[in-house]
Amino acid sequence: MQEIRHILLVEDEKAIREAVAAYLERENYKVTTAVDGQEALDEFDKRHFDLIVLDRMLPRVSGDEVCLTVREIGRAHGSVCDNSFHSLISSR
């Protein structure tokens, strides 16, 4: 049996967050969502994630700040995917 990978998905726009989370869950990933940078940091403190999918333009704490904090903590065993969902969706 293959281990289920755990992804932290950080996106402030509800429709995008729900669509991406649904897609990842259909692909058998465990997904935890956060709506802003502070919530992402709070979730990161609670558990291990294999991947963080992170919007750069977030309220409260920016995606760039989240990325820097995760790197400083040094507990990022997986990868941080710095992404702009807006560009991805509008390019289609």
CORMO-V77193 format. One record per pair of residues at least 6 apart in sequence whose ideal C-beta (glycine too) atoms are under 8 Angstrom apart, sorted by the first residue. I is the first residue (numbers start at 1). J is the second residue. If there is no record, write none. Layout:
i-><I & I>
j-><J & J>
This chain:
i-><4 & 4 & 4 & 5 & 5 & 5 & 5 & 6 & 6 & 6 & 6 & 6 & 6 & 6 & 6 & 6 & 7 & 7 & 7 & 7 & 7 & 7 & 7 & 7 & 7 & 7 & 8 & 8 & 8 & 8 & 8 & 8 & 8 & 8 & 8 & 8 & 8 & 9 & 9 & 9 & 9 & 9 & 9 & 9 & 9 & 9 & 10 & 10 & 10 & 10 & 10 & 10 & 10 & 10 & 10 & 10 & 10 & 10 & 10 & 10 & 11 & 11 & 11 & 11 & 11 & 11 & 11 & 12 & 12 & 12 & 12 & 12 & 12 & 13 & 13 & 14 & 16 & 16 & 16 & 17 & 17 & 20 & 20 & 21 & 21 & 24 & 25 & 32 & 32 & 32 & 34 & 34 & 34 & 35 & 36 & 36 & 36 & 36 & 37 & 37 & 37 & 37 & 37 & 37 & 37 & 37 & 38 & 38 & 39 & 40 & 40 & 40 & 40 & 40 & 41 & 41 & 41 & 41 & 43 & 44 & 44 & 44 & 44 & 44 & 48 & 48 & 49 & 50 & 50 & 50 & 51 & 51 & 51 & 51 & 52 & 52 & 52 & 52 & 52 & 52 & 52 & 53 & 53 & 54 & 54 & 54 & 54 & 54 & 54 & 54 & 55 & 55 & 55 & 55 & 56 & 56 & 56 & 56 & 56 & 56 & 57 & 57 & 57 & 58 & 63 & 64 & 67 & 67 & 70 & 70 & 71>
j-><28 & 29 & 30 & 29 & 30 & 50 & 51 & 29 & 30 & 31 & 32 & 47 & 48 & 49 & 50 & 51 & 24 & 29 & 30 & 31 & 32 & 49 & 50 & 51 & 52 & 53 & 32 & 33 & 34 & 40 & 43 & 44 & 49 & 51 & 52 & 53 & 54 & 17 & 20 & 21 & 24 & 31 & 32 & 33 & 34 & 53 & 33 & 34 & 35 & 36 & 37 & 39 & 40 & 52 & 53 & 54 & 55 & 58 & 63 & 66 & 17 & 20 & 33 & 35 & 53 & 55 & 85 & 35 & 36 & 55 & 57 & 58 & 59 & 85 & 86 & 35 & 85 & 86 & 89 & 33 & 35 & 53 & 85 & 31 & 33 & 31 & 31 & 43 & 47 & 49 & 40 & 42 & 43 & 59 & 58 & 59 & 60 & 61 & 58 & 59 & 60 & 61 & 62 & 63 & 65 & 66 & 60 & 61 & 60 & 52 & 54 & 58 & 61 & 66 & 61 & 66 & 69 & 70 & 49 & 52 & 66 & 70 & 73 & 75 & 75 & 77 & 78 & 77 & 78 & 79 & 78 & 79 & 80 & 81 & 66 & 70 & 76 & 78 & 79 & 80 & 81 & 81 & 83 & 63 & 66 & 67 & 80 & 81 & 82 & 83 & 63 & 83 & 84 & 85 & 62 & 63 & 64 & 82 & 83 & 84 & 63 & 84 & 86 & 66 & 82 & 82 & 80 & 82 & 76 & 80 & 80>
